[in-house]
Amino acid sequence: MATRGRPRTFDPDTALQQATRLFWERGYEGTSLSDLAEAMGIASASIYHAFGSKADLFRQVMERYGTTYGGPPKRALGEHPTAREAVHAMLRATADQITRPDAPHYCMLILAAPTGAVENHAVREFLADIRRSQFTAIKERLAQGVADGDLAMPRDSVDGLARYYATVVQGLSVQARDGATRDQLEGVITSAMTPWDVLTG
């Protein structure tokens, strides 16, 4: 029995990649549905059919971004034996990703956020939740360092240190957007890691 309805005339993965690039370059509020339709090569109605609303599409884009471009910094936290090495590697992986020659020079999660339209409150909170999860991942890795004995600091000081390095991650993105090179970001990372013993003592 033949399947009813028109078959899809586009590759969803390719369309999602094109949407990712557009949201990344223009931000959520700077990207219209007609912009997306043009970039993805499909009609607006097809976007709704395949991905849902603009907000739904953006959520799928961010999920894809998190598992591709956002993957190396996440993995760095778990691939090194000490908290210091893990945080250092995370910062360096972040700098690598936000200065790639094939992508915009900043973190989409940090700088693609809406600028304030009331109707986009849910999207702002969605992005804030992801950023909070990044902070939590750093905090948990530091807490693991305390438990393992390689990080000699009171447990109640872990929160502040995690917020400091989460802020460094976000600042690297702003610097990259404003033209900082990979070498210049390495200087920032070196400066951020230099007071480690003081911050954790």
Disulfide bonds with the S-S distance in Angstrom:
none
